[in-house]
Amino acid sequence: MPYTLTVNGTSTTVDTPEDMPLLWVLRDVLKMKGTKFGCGVGACGACTVHIDGRAVRSCMTRVANVNAAVTTIEGLSEDGSHPVQQAWMELDVPQCGYCQAGQIMTAAALLANNSSPSDADINTAMNGNVCRCGTYMRIREAIHRAAASV
């Protein structure tokens, strides 16, 4: 069935089954590889995108249920100039990097709603975004740095 989505500001129509997860629409149909597959059950956060500004797990979001603008890591900023992306680079946050798109998207959504988060706010917002390399302290520091420049 055809669905019209707005992804990173561009309207596109995809012809997919209604129960196809948004993750696979992005990766397999639209060939946008920035959003990662991690667990497939919404527990790790690697697949996080924004829908209407809210951080959501795209592996658990059926394409038929998407009726608002989708922003992926590719659409956060074309040149990596978003304050969260800048802070990530300045603090050398990633090790393997696999989870980082989801981490960045979750952090960006947090800062869009709370420009001065406490450690507790960050812990709550980032809860469920798993980093196998354990860069949680650098992630928190990068969010504070990005908050200072928002």
PASEFI-72305 format. One record per residue (C-alpha): y negated, z, x; residue in three letters. Coordinates in steps of 0.1 Angstrom, whole numbers, plus 5000, padded with zeros to 4 digits. Layout:
BEGIN
YZXALA;...
This chain:
BEGIN
500050005000MET;496549925014PRO;494250215022TYR;490650185033THR;489650445060LEU;486450495079THR;487550585115VAL;484850655140ASN;482250495118GLY;484150175112THR;485750085078SER;489249945081THR;492049875057THR;495649955066VAL;498749865047ASP;501150155052THR;503450375031PRO;501550645013GLU;503350925031ASP;502750795066MET;500951065087PRO;497450975098LEU;498551035133LEU;500850735132TRP;498250525114VAL;495850595142LEU;498350545171ARG;500650275158ASP;498650075133VAL;495150105147LEU;496350135184LYS;494150435191MET;496150635216LYS;493750925223GLY;495151145195THR;498451275208LYS;501851355192PHE;502951705201GLY;505251875177CYS;504951685144GLY;504652005123VAL;501052095128GLY;501752385152ALA;500452265185CYS;497052095178GLY;497551795201ALA;496951565171CYS;493751725159THR;491051495145VAL;488051555124HIS;488051465087ILE;484551495073ASP;483751715102GLY;486651955098ARG;489351985125ALA;492751885109VAL;496151815122ARG;496751445118SER;500551475120CYS;500451675087MET;497851465069THR;499251185048ARG;497150865049VAL;497050865011ALA;495151195012ASN;492451075035VAL;489351015015ASN;486551105040ALA;485350995074ALA;487851035103VAL;486651095139THR;489051075167THR;488551175204ILE;487550805210GLU;484750845184GLY;483451185195LEU;481250995221SER;481850655235GLU;480750755270ASP;482051115272GLY;478551265268SER;479451505240HIS;478551865252PRO;482251975249VAL;483451675269GLN;480851745296GLN;481752105298ALA;485452015301TRP;484651785330MET;482252035347GLU;484752315346LEU;487752095354ASP;489552235323VAL;492652015321PRO;495752025343GLN;498251785327CYS;495651695300GLY;498051615272TYR;496751875248CYS;493051825257GLN;492051575231ALA;493151815204GLY;491552115222GLN;488251915225ILE;488251805189MET;488852165177THR;486152305200ALA;483652035188ALA;484352125152ALA;483852495160LEU;480452425177LEU;479352205148ALA;479652505125ASN;478852785150ASN;476552705178SER;476953045194SER;480553155191PRO;481853485204SER;485053515223ASP;486653625190ALA;485253325172ASP;486653095199ILE;490053265198ASN;490253225160THR;489152865160ALA;491452765189MET;494452965177ASN;497252715173GLY;496052475199ASN;498752515225VAL;498252435262CYS;501452445281ARG;499552465314CYS;497752785302GLY;494152675308THR;492952905279TYR;490353095301MET;488752765312ARG;488852635277ILE;486952945264ARG;484452915293GLU;483952545286ALA;483252615249ILE;480652875259HIS;479052625283ARG;478952355257ALA;477452605232ALA;474652665256ALA;473752295256SER;474152225219VAL;
